[in-house]
Amino acid sequence: MIPGGMNPAQISRMMKQLGIKQEEVDATEVIIKTPQGNIVVRQPSVMVIEAQGKKTFQVMGNVTEESAEAGPQFTDDDVKLVMEKTGKSETEARNALESTNGDLTEAIMKLT
Protein backbone atom coordinates (compact mmCIF):
# COMPACT_ATOMS: atom_id res chain seq x y z
CA MET A 1 0.00 0.00 0.00
CA ILE A 2 1.31 3.43 -0.93
CA PRO A 3 1.10 6.29 1.61
CA GLY A 4 -2.20 8.11 1.31
CA GLY A 5 -4.27 4.94 1.25
CA MET A 6 -4.06 4.28 -2.52
CA ASN A 7 -2.95 1.00 -3.99
CA PRO A 8 -0.94 0.71 -7.23
CA ALA A 9 -4.01 -0.35 -9.25
CA GLN A 10 -5.86 2.84 -8.20
CA ILE A 11 -2.87 4.97 -9.13
CA SER A 12 -2.64 3.25 -12.51
CA ARG A 13 -6.34 3.93 -13.20
CA MET A 14 -5.98 7.60 -12.21
CA MET A 15 -2.96 8.03 -14.47
CA LYS A 16 -4.90 6.47 -17.35
CA GLN A 17 -7.80 8.90 -16.73
CA LEU A 18 -5.33 11.80 -16.88
CA GLY A 19 -4.03 10.60 -20.25
CA ILE A 20 -0.74 9.34 -18.86
CA LYS A 21 0.33 6.04 -20.39
CA GLN A 22 2.98 3.82 -18.92
CA GLU A 23 4.45 0.68 -20.36
CA GLU A 24 7.29 -1.61 -19.39
CA VAL A 25 10.11 -1.97 -21.93
CA ASP A 26 11.75 -5.39 -22.29
CA ALA A 27 15.39 -4.26 -22.12
CA THR A 28 18.49 -6.32 -21.33
CA GLU A 29 20.94 -3.42 -20.94
CA VAL A 30 20.85 0.39 -21.01
CA ILE A 31 23.93 2.42 -22.00
CA ILE A 32 24.12 6.18 -21.50
CA LYS A 33 27.08 7.63 -23.39
CA THR A 34 28.80 10.71 -21.97
CA PRO A 35 32.06 12.47 -22.93
CA GLN A 36 33.68 11.04 -19.78
CA GLY A 37 32.55 7.45 -20.44
CA ASN A 38 29.48 5.23 -20.35
CA ILE A 39 26.91 4.62 -17.64
CA VAL A 40 25.77 1.02 -18.02
CA VAL A 41 22.62 -0.35 -16.38
CA ARG A 42 22.53 -4.14 -16.48
CA GLN A 43 19.38 -6.18 -15.86
CA PRO A 44 17.31 -2.99 -15.98
CA SER A 45 13.69 -2.41 -15.20
CA VAL A 46 12.64 0.20 -17.78
CA MET A 47 9.32 2.04 -17.84
CA VAL A 48 8.30 4.49 -20.56
CA ILE A 49 5.78 7.08 -19.40
CA GLU A 50 3.99 9.16 -22.02
CA ALA A 51 2.22 12.37 -21.02
CA GLN A 52 1.33 15.43 -23.10
CA GLY A 53 3.05 13.93 -26.16
CA LYS A 54 6.41 13.51 -24.42
CA LYS A 55 8.06 10.26 -23.42
CA THR A 56 10.02 9.85 -20.21
CA PHE A 57 12.09 6.76 -19.47
CA GLN A 58 12.56 5.51 -15.93
CA VAL A 59 15.52 3.15 -15.60
CA MET A 60 16.39 1.09 -12.51
CA GLY A 61 18.98 -1.64 -12.14
CA ASN A 62 22.62 -2.49 -11.45
CA VAL A 63 24.65 0.59 -12.45
CA THR A 64 28.32 0.62 -13.41
CA GLU A 65 30.43 3.38 -14.92
CA GLU A 66 32.98 2.78 -17.64
CA SER A 67 35.62 5.37 -18.52
CA ALA A 68 35.92 6.63 -22.08
CA GLU A 69 38.31 4.67 -24.24
CA ALA A 70 41.28 6.66 -25.47
CA GLY A 71 41.49 4.79 -28.78
CA PRO A 72 41.42 6.35 -32.24
CA GLN A 73 38.24 8.21 -33.13
CA PHE A 74 36.78 7.72 -36.60
CA THR A 75 33.32 7.21 -38.05
CA ASP A 76 31.74 4.60 -40.31
CA ASP A 77 31.82 7.25 -43.05
CA ASP A 78 35.61 7.43 -42.64
CA VAL A 79 35.81 3.65 -43.08
CA LYS A 80 33.62 3.82 -46.22
CA LEU A 81 35.76 6.59 -47.69
CA VAL A 82 38.96 4.58 -47.17
CA MET A 83 37.25 1.53 -48.73
CA GLU A 84 36.13 3.57 -51.78
CA LYS A 85 39.53 5.17 -52.34
CA THR A 86 41.55 1.97 -51.92
CA GLY A 87 39.19 -0.82 -52.98
CA LYS A 88 40.02 -2.68 -49.76
CA SER A 89 37.65 -4.52 -47.41
CA GLU A 90 35.98 -2.96 -44.39
CA THR A 91 38.27 -4.86 -42.03
CA GLU A 92 41.40 -3.65 -43.85
CA ALA A 93 40.12 -0.06 -43.91
CA ARG A 94 39.20 -0.17 -40.21
CA ASN A 95 42.60 -1.65 -39.28
CA ALA A 96 44.41 1.03 -41.30
CA LEU A 97 42.43 3.80 -39.57
CA GLU A 98 43.16 2.29 -36.16
CA SER A 99 46.88 2.03 -36.88
CA THR A 100 47.01 5.65 -38.08
CA ASN A 101 44.93 7.00 -35.17
CA GLY A 102 42.06 7.89 -37.49
CA ASP A 103 44.16 9.86 -40.02
CA LEU A 104 42.29 9.42 -43.32
CA THR A 105 45.11 10.45 -45.65
CA GLU A 106 47.67 8.29 -43.92
CA ALA A 107 45.29 5.29 -43.86
CA ILE A 108 44.61 5.62 -47.61
CA MET A 109 48.32 5.96 -48.39
CA LYS A 110 49.10 2.92 -46.23
CA LEU A 111 46.67 0.75 -48.21
CA THR A 112 47.71 1.90 -51.71
Chimera marker file (.cmm) of the C-alpha trace (Angstrom):
<marker_set name="trace">
<marker id="1" x="0.000" y="0.000" z="0.000" r="1" g="1" b="0" radius="0.5"/>
<marker id="2" x="1.311" y="3.433" z="-0.927" r="1" g="1" b="0" radius="0.5"/>
<marker id="3" x="1.097" y="6.292" z="1.606" r="1" g="1" b="0" radius="0.5"/>
<marker id="4" x="-2.201" y="8.112" z="1.312" r="1" g="1" b="0" radius="0.5"/>
<marker id="5" x="-4.274" y="4.936" z="1.251" r="1" g="1" b="0" radius="0.5"/>
<marker id="6" x="-4.061" y="4.278" z="-2.518" r="1" g="1" b="0" radius="0.5"/>
<marker id="7" x="-2.948" y="0.999" z="-3.986" r="1" g="1" b="0" radius="0.5"/>
<marker id="8" x="-0.938" y="0.712" z="-7.233" r="1" g="1" b="0" radius="0.5"/>
<marker id="9" x="-4.011" y="-0.348" z="-9.247" r="1" g="1" b="0" radius="0.5"/>
<marker id="10" x="-5.865" y="2.841" z="-8.201" r="1" g="1" b="0" radius="0.5"/>
<marker id="11" x="-2.873" y="4.972" z="-9.129" r="1" g="1" b="0" radius="0.5"/>
<marker id="12" x="-2.637" y="3.247" z="-12.511" r="1" g="1" b="0" radius="0.5"/>
<marker id="13" x="-6.344" y="3.927" z="-13.203" r="1" g="1" b="0" radius="0.5"/>
<marker id="14" x="-5.980" y="7.598" z="-12.207" r="1" g="1" b="0" radius="0.5"/>
<marker id="15" x="-2.956" y="8.026" z="-14.471" r="1" g="1" b="0" radius="0.5"/>
<marker id="16" x="-4.905" y="6.469" z="-17.348" r="1" g="1" b="0" radius="0.5"/>
<marker id="17" x="-7.802" y="8.901" z="-16.735" r="1" g="1" b="0" radius="0.5"/>
<marker id="18" x="-5.331" y="11.805" z="-16.876" r="1" g="1" b="0" radius="0.5"/>
<marker id="19" x="-4.032" y="10.600" z="-20.250" r="1" g="1" b="0" radius="0.5"/>
<marker id="20" x="-0.744" y="9.338" z="-18.862" r="1" g="1" b="0" radius="0.5"/>
<marker id="21" x="0.328" y="6.042" z="-20.394" r="1" g="1" b="0" radius="0.5"/>
<marker id="22" x="2.975" y="3.817" z="-18.923" r="1" g="1" b="0" radius="0.5"/>
<marker id="23" x="4.449" y="0.677" z="-20.360" r="1" g="1" b="0" radius="0.5"/>
<marker id="24" x="7.291" y="-1.611" z="-19.392" r="1" g="1" b="0" radius="0.5"/>
<marker id="25" x="10.115" y="-1.968" z="-21.930" r="1" g="1" b="0" radius="0.5"/>
<marker id="26" x="11.750" y="-5.387" z="-22.294" r="1" g="1" b="0" radius="0.5"/>
<marker id="27" x="15.395" y="-4.263" z="-22.123" r="1" g="1" b="0" radius="0.5"/>
<marker id="28" x="18.485" y="-6.320" z="-21.335" r="1" g="1" b="0" radius="0.5"/>
<marker id="29" x="20.938" y="-3.422" z="-20.937" r="1" g="1" b="0" radius="0.5"/>
<marker id="30" x="20.849" y="0.394" z="-21.007" r="1" g="1" b="0" radius="0.5"/>
<marker id="31" x="23.926" y="2.417" z="-22.004" r="1" g="1" b="0" radius="0.5"/>
<marker id="32" x="24.116" y="6.181" z="-21.501" r="1" g="1" b="0" radius="0.5"/>
<marker id="33" x="27.079" y="7.629" z="-23.390" r="1" g="1" b="0" radius="0.5"/>
<marker id="34" x="28.803" y="10.711" z="-21.968" r="1" g="1" b="0" radius="0.5"/>
<marker id="35" x="32.058" y="12.465" z="-22.925" r="1" g="1" b="0" radius="0.5"/>
<marker id="36" x="33.679" y="11.037" z="-19.785" r="1" g="1" b="0" radius="0.5"/>
<marker id="37" x="32.552" y="7.452" z="-20.437" r="1" g="1" b="0" radius="0.5"/>
<marker id="38" x="29.484" y="5.234" z="-20.345" r="1" g="1" b="0" radius="0.5"/>
<marker id="39" x="26.914" y="4.623" z="-17.642" r="1" g="1" b="0" radius="0.5"/>
<marker id="40" x="25.766" y="1.020" z="-18.018" r="1" g="1" b="0" radius="0.5"/>
<marker id="41" x="22.621" y="-0.351" z="-16.377" r="1" g="1" b="0" radius="0.5"/>
<marker id="42" x="22.527" y="-4.138" z="-16.476" r="1" g="1" b="0" radius="0.5"/>
<marker id="43" x="19.383" y="-6.179" z="-15.858" r="1" g="1" b="0" radius="0.5"/>
<marker id="44" x="17.312" y="-2.986" z="-15.975" r="1" g="1" b="0" radius="0.5"/>
<marker id="45" x="13.689" y="-2.408" z="-15.202" r="1" g="1" b="0" radius="0.5"/>
<marker id="46" x="12.642" y="0.199" z="-17.776" r="1" g="1" b="0" radius="0.5"/>
<marker id="47" x="9.318" y="2.044" z="-17.845" r="1" g="1" b="0" radius="0.5"/>
<marker id="48" x="8.299" y="4.486" z="-20.563" r="1" g="1" b="0" radius="0.5"/>
<marker id="49" x="5.784" y="7.081" z="-19.400" r="1" g="1" b="0" radius="0.5"/>
<marker id="50" x="3.995" y="9.161" z="-22.021" r="1" g="1" b="0" radius="0.5"/>
<marker id="51" x="2.224" y="12.369" z="-21.024" r="1" g="1" b="0" radius="0.5"/>
<marker id="52" x="1.332" y="15.426" z="-23.102" r="1" g="1" b="0" radius="0.5"/>
<marker id="53" x="3.048" y="13.935" z="-26.159" r="1" g="1" b="0" radius="0.5"/>
<marker id="54" x="6.408" y="13.509" z="-24.424" r="1" g="1" b="0" radius="0.5"/>
<marker id="55" x="8.061" y="10.258" z="-23.425" r="1" g="1" b="0" radius="0.5"/>
<marker id="56" x="10.024" y="9.846" z="-20.211" r="1" g="1" b="0" radius="0.5"/>
<marker id="57" x="12.090" y="6.763" z="-19.474" r="1" g="1" b="0" radius="0.5"/>
<marker id="58" x="12.561" y="5.514" z="-15.932" r="1" g="1" b="0" radius="0.5"/>
<marker id="59" x="15.523" y="3.146" z="-15.603" r="1" g="1" b="0" radius="0.5"/>
<marker id="60" x="16.385" y="1.095" z="-12.512" r="1" g="1" b="0" radius="0.5"/>
<marker id="61" x="18.983" y="-1.637" z="-12.145" r="1" g="1" b="0" radius="0.5"/>
<marker id="62" x="22.623" y="-2.489" z="-11.453" r="1" g="1" b="0" radius="0.5"/>
<marker id="63" x="24.646" y="0.594" z="-12.451" r="1" g="1" b="0" radius="0.5"/>
<marker id="64" x="28.324" y="0.620" z="-13.411" r="1" g="1" b="0" radius="0.5"/>
<marker id="65" x="30.428" y="3.381" z="-14.917" r="1" g="1" b="0" radius="0.5"/>
<marker id="66" x="32.984" y="2.782" z="-17.643" r="1" g="1" b="0" radius="0.5"/>
<marker id="67" x="35.615" y="5.367" z="-18.517" r="1" g="1" b="0" radius="0.5"/>
<marker id="68" x="35.919" y="6.632" z="-22.082" r="1" g="1" b="0" radius="0.5"/>
<marker id="69" x="38.311" y="4.672" z="-24.240" r="1" g="1" b="0" radius="0.5"/>
<marker id="70" x="41.278" y="6.659" z="-25.474" r="1" g="1" b="0" radius="0.5"/>
<marker id="71" x="41.487" y="4.792" z="-28.780" r="1" g="1" b="0" radius="0.5"/>
<marker id="72" x="41.419" y="6.353" z="-32.242" r="1" g="1" b="0" radius="0.5"/>
<marker id="73" x="38.245" y="8.214" z="-33.131" r="1" g="1" b="0" radius="0.5"/>
<marker id="74" x="36.775" y="7.717" z="-36.603" r="1" g="1" b="0" radius="0.5"/>
<marker id="75" x="33.322" y="7.205" z="-38.053" r="1" g="1" b="0" radius="0.5"/>
<marker id="76" x="31.745" y="4.599" z="-40.310" r="1" g="1" b="0" radius="0.5"/>
<marker id="77" x="31.824" y="7.249" z="-43.050" r="1" g="1" b="0" radius="0.5"/>
<marker id="78" x="35.612" y="7.429" z="-42.644" r="1" g="1" b="0" radius="0.5"/>
<marker id="79" x="35.808" y="3.650" z="-43.083" r="1" g="1" b="0" radius="0.5"/>
<marker id="80" x="33.619" y="3.817" z="-46.215" r="1" g="1" b="0" radius="0.5"/>
<marker id="81" x="35.759" y="6.589" z="-47.685" r="1" g="1" b="0" radius="0.5"/>
<marker id="82" x="38.957" y="4.579" z="-47.170" r="1" g="1" b="0" radius="0.5"/>
<marker id="83" x="37.248" y="1.530" z="-48.731" r="1" g="1" b="0" radius="0.5"/>
<marker id="84" x="36.130" y="3.573" z="-51.775" r="1" g="1" b="0" radius="0.5"/>
<marker id="85" x="39.526" y="5.174" z="-52.337" r="1" g="1" b="0" radius="0.5"/>
<marker id="86" x="41.545" y="1.975" z="-51.917" r="1" g="1" b="0" radius="0.5"/>
<marker id="87" x="39.188" y="-0.821" z="-52.975" r="1" g="1" b="0" radius="0.5"/>
<marker id="88" x="40.018" y="-2.683" z="-49.759" r="1" g="1" b="0" radius="0.5"/>
<marker id="89" x="37.650" y="-4.523" z="-47.406" r="1" g="1" b="0" radius="0.5"/>
<marker id="90" x="35.975" y="-2.963" z="-44.390" r="1" g="1" b="0" radius="0.5"/>
<marker id="91" x="38.273" y="-4.856" z="-42.031" r="1" g="1" b="0" radius="0.5"/>
<marker id="92" x="41.401" y="-3.653" z="-43.852" r="1" g="1" b="0" radius="0.5"/>
<marker id="93" x="40.119" y="-0.058" z="-43.909" r="1" g="1" b="0" radius="0.5"/>
<marker id="94" x="39.205" y="-0.165" z="-40.211" r="1" g="1" b="0" radius="0.5"/>
<marker id="95" x="42.599" y="-1.645" z="-39.279" r="1" g="1" b="0" radius="0.5"/>
<marker id="96" x="44.409" y="1.034" z="-41.296" r="1" g="1" b="0" radius="0.5"/>
<marker id="97" x="42.428" y="3.796" z="-39.574" r="1" g="1" b="0" radius="0.5"/>
<marker id="98" x="43.161" y="2.288" z="-36.156" r="1" g="1" b="0" radius="0.5"/>
<marker id="99" x="46.880" y="2.027" z="-36.876" r="1" g="1" b="0" radius="0.5"/>
<marker id="100" x="47.008" y="5.652" z="-38.083" r="1" g="1" b="0" radius="0.5"/>
<marker id="101" x="44.933" y="6.999" z="-35.167" r="1" g="1" b="0" radius="0.5"/>
<marker id="102" x="42.062" y="7.891" z="-37.491" r="1" g="1" b="0" radius="0.5"/>
<marker id="103" x="44.156" y="9.859" z="-40.017" r="1" g="1" b="0" radius="0.5"/>
<marker id="104" x="42.285" y="9.423" z="-43.323" r="1" g="1" b="0" radius="0.5"/>
<marker id="105" x="45.109" y="10.452" z="-45.648" r="1" g="1" b="0" radius="0.5"/>
<marker id="106" x="47.670" y="8.294" z="-43.919" r="1" g="1" b="0" radius="0.5"/>
<marker id="107" x="45.287" y="5.294" z="-43.861" r="1" g="1" b="0" radius="0.5"/>
<marker id="108" x="44.606" y="5.622" z="-47.608" r="1" g="1" b="0" radius="0.5"/>
<marker id="109" x="48.321" y="5.956" z="-48.388" r="1" g="1" b="0" radius="0.5"/>
<marker id="110" x="49.100" y="2.919" z="-46.233" r="1" g="1" b="0" radius="0.5"/>
<marker id="111" x="46.667" y="0.752" z="-48.214" r="1" g="1" b="0" radius="0.5"/>
<marker id="112" x="47.712" y="1.895" z="-51.714" r="1" g="1" b="0" radius="0.5"/>
<link id1="1" id2="2" r="1" g="1" b="0" radius="0.2"/>
<link id1="2" id2="3" r="1" g="1" b="0" radius="0.2"/>
<link id1="3" id2="4" r="1" g="1" b="0" radius="0.2"/>
<link id1="4" id2="5" r="1" g="1" b="0" radius="0.2"/>
<link id1="5" id2="6" r="1" g="1" b="0" radius="0.2"/>
<link id1="6" id2="7" r="1" g="1" b="0" radius="0.2"/>
<link id1="7" id2="8" r="1" g="1" b="0" radius="0.2"/>
<link id1="8" id2="9" r="1" g="1" b="0" radius="0.2"/>
<link id1="9" id2="10" r="1" g="1" b="0" radius="0.2"/>
<link id1="10" id2="11" r="1" g="1" b="0" radius="0.2"/>
<link id1="11" id2="12" r="1" g="1" b="0" radius="0.2"/>
<link id1="12" id2="13" r="1" g="1" b="0" radius="0.2"/>
<link id1="13" id2="14" r="1" g="1" b="0" radius="0.2"/>
<link id1="14" id2="15" r="1" g="1" b="0" radius="0.2"/>
<link id1="15" id2="16" r="1" g="1" b="0" radius="0.2"/>
<link id1="16" id2="17" r="1" g="1" b="0" radius="0.2"/>
<link id1="17" id2="18" r="1" g="1" b="0" radius="0.2"/>
<link id1="18" id2="19" r="1" g="1" b="0" radius="0.2"/>
<link id1="19" id2="20" r="1" g="1" b="0" radius="0.2"/>
<link id1="20" id2="21" r="1" g="1" b="0" radius="0.2"/>
<link id1="21" id2="22" r="1" g="1" b="0" radius="0.2"/>
<link id1="22" id2="23" r="1" g="1" b="0" radius="0.2"/>
<link id1="23" id2="24" r="1" g="1" b="0" radius="0.2"/>
<link id1="24" id2="25" r="1" g="1" b="0" radius="0.2"/>
<link id1="25" id2="26" r="1" g="1" b="0" radius="0.2"/>
<link id1="26" id2="27" r="1" g="1" b="0" radius="0.2"/>
<link id1="27" id2="28" r="1" g="1" b="0" radius="0.2"/>
<link id1="28" id2="29" r="1" g="1" b="0" radius="0.2"/>
<link id1="29" id2="30" r="1" g="1" b="0" radius="0.2"/>
<link id1="30" id2="31" r="1" g="1" b="0" radius="0.2"/>
<link id1="31" id2="32" r="1" g="1" b="0" radius="0.2"/>
<link id1="32" id2="33" r="1" g="1" b="0" radius="0.2"/>
<link id1="33" id2="34" r="1" g="1" b="0" radius="0.2"/>
<link id1="34" id2="35" r="1" g="1" b="0" radius="0.2"/>
<link id1="35" id2="36" r="1" g="1" b="0" radius="0.2"/>
<link id1="36" id2="37" r="1" g="1" b="0" radius="0.2"/>
<link id1="37" id2="38" r="1" g="1" b="0" radius="0.2"/>
<link id1="38" id2="39" r="1" g="1" b="0" radius="0.2"/>
<link id1="39" id2="40" r="1" g="1" b="0" radius="0.2"/>
<link id1="40" id2="41" r="1" g="1" b="0" radius="0.2"/>
<link id1="41" id2="42" r="1" g="1" b="0" radius="0.2"/>
<link id1="42" id2="43" r="1" g="1" b="0" radius="0.2"/>
<link id1="43" id2="44" r="1" g="1" b="0" radius="0.2"/>
<link id1="44" id2="45" r="1" g="1" b="0" radius="0.2"/>
<link id1="45" id2="46" r="1" g="1" b="0" radius="0.2"/>
<link id1="46" id2="47" r="1" g="1" b="0" radius="0.2"/>
<link id1="47" id2="48" r="1" g="1" b="0" radius="0.2"/>
<link id1="48" id2="49" r="1" g="1" b="0" radius="0.2"/>
<link id1="49" id2="50" r="1" g="1" b="0" radius="0.2"/>
<link id1="50" id2="51" r="1" g="1" b="0" radius="0.2"/>
<link id1="51" id2="52" r="1" g="1" b="0" radius="0.2"/>
<link id1="52" id2="53" r="1" g="1" b="0" radius="0.2"/>
<link id1="53" id2="54" r="1" g="1" b="0" radius="0.2"/>
<link id1="54" id2="55" r="1" g="1" b="0" radius="0.2"/>
<link id1="55" id2="56" r="1" g="1" b="0" radius="0.2"/>
<link id1="56" id2="57" r="1" g="1" b="0" radius="0.2"/>
<link id1="57" id2="58" r="1" g="1" b="0" radius="0.2"/>
<link id1="58" id2="59" r="1" g="1" b="0" radius="0.2"/>
<link id1="59" id2="60" r="1" g="1" b="0" radius="0.2"/>
<link id1="60" id2="61" r="1" g="1" b="0" radius="0.2"/>
<link id1="61" id2="62" r="1" g="1" b="0" radius="0.2"/>
<link id1="62" id2="63" r="1" g="1" b="0" radius="0.2"/>
<link id1="63" id2="64" r="1" g="1" b="0" radius="0.2"/>
<link id1="64" id2="65" r="1" g="1" b="0" radius="0.2"/>
<link id1="65" id2="66" r="1" g="1" b="0" radius="0.2"/>
<link id1="66" id2="67" r="1" g="1" b="0" radius="0.2"/>
<link id1="67" id2="68" r="1" g="1" b="0" radius="0.2"/>
<link id1="68" id2="69" r="1" g="1" b="0" radius="0.2"/>
<link id1="69" id2="70" r="1" g="1" b="0" radius="0.2"/>
<link id1="70" id2="71" r="1" g="1" b="0" radius="0.2"/>
<link id1="71" id2="72" r="1" g="1" b="0" radius="0.2"/>
<link id1="72" id2="73" r="1" g="1" b="0" radius="0.2"/>
<link id1="73" id2="74" r="1" g="1" b="0" radius="0.2"/>
<link id1="74" id2="75" r="1" g="1" b="0" radius="0.2"/>
<link id1="75" id2="76" r="1" g="1" b="0" radius="0.2"/>
<link id1="76" id2="77" r="1" g="1" b="0" radius="0.2"/>
<link id1="77" id2="78" r="1" g="1" b="0" radius="0.2"/>
<link id1="78" id2="79" r="1" g="1" b="0" radius="0.2"/>
<link id1="79" id2="80" r="1" g="1" b="0" radius="0.2"/>
<link id1="80" id2="81" r="1" g="1" b="0" radius="0.2"/>
<link id1="81" id2="82" r="1" g="1" b="0" radius="0.2"/>
<link id1="82" id2="83" r="1" g="1" b="0" radius="0.2"/>
<link id1="83" id2="84" r="1" g="1" b="0" radius="0.2"/>
<link id1="84" id2="85" r="1" g="1" b="0" radius="0.2"/>
<link id1="85" id2="86" r="1" g="1" b="0" radius="0.2"/>
<link id1="86" id2="87" r="1" g="1" b="0" radius="0.2"/>
<link id1="87" id2="88" r="1" g="1" b="0" radius="0.2"/>
<link id1="88" id2="89" r="1" g="1" b="0" radius="0.2"/>
<link id1="89" id2="90" r="1" g="1" b="0" radius="0.2"/>
<link id1="90" id2="91" r="1" g="1" b="0" radius="0.2"/>
<link id1="91" id2="92" r="1" g="1" b="0" radius="0.2"/>
<link id1="92" id2="93" r="1" g="1" b="0" radius="0.2"/>
<link id1="93" id2="94" r="1" g="1" b="0" radius="0.2"/>
<link id1="94" id2="95" r="1" g="1" b="0" radius="0.2"/>
<link id1="95" id2="96" r="1" g="1" b="0" radius="0.2"/>
<link id1="96" id2="97" r="1" g="1" b="0" radius="0.2"/>
<link id1="97" id2="98" r="1" g="1" b="0" radius="0.2"/>
<link id1="98" id2="99" r="1" g="1" b="0" radius="0.2"/>
<link id1="99" id2="100" r="1" g="1" b="0" radius="0.2"/>
<link id1="100" id2="101" r="1" g="1" b="0" radius="0.2"/>
<link id1="101" id2="102" r="1" g="1" b="0" radius="0.2"/>
<link id1="102" id2="103" r="1" g="1" b="0" radius="0.2"/>
<link id1="103" id2="104" r="1" g="1" b="0" radius="0.2"/>
<link id1="104" id2="105" r="1" g="1" b="0" radius="0.2"/>
<link id1="105" id2="106" r="1" g="1" b="0" radius="0.2"/>
<link id1="106" id2="107" r="1" g="1" b="0" radius="0.2"/>
<link id1="107" id2="108" r="1" g="1" b="0" radius="0.2"/>
<link id1="108" id2="109" r="1" g="1" b="0" radius="0.2"/>
<link id1="109" id2="110" r="1" g="1" b="0" radius="0.2"/>
<link id1="110" id2="111" r="1" g="1" b="0" radius="0.2"/>
<link id1="111" id2="112" r="1" g="1" b="0" radius="0.2"/>
</marker_set>
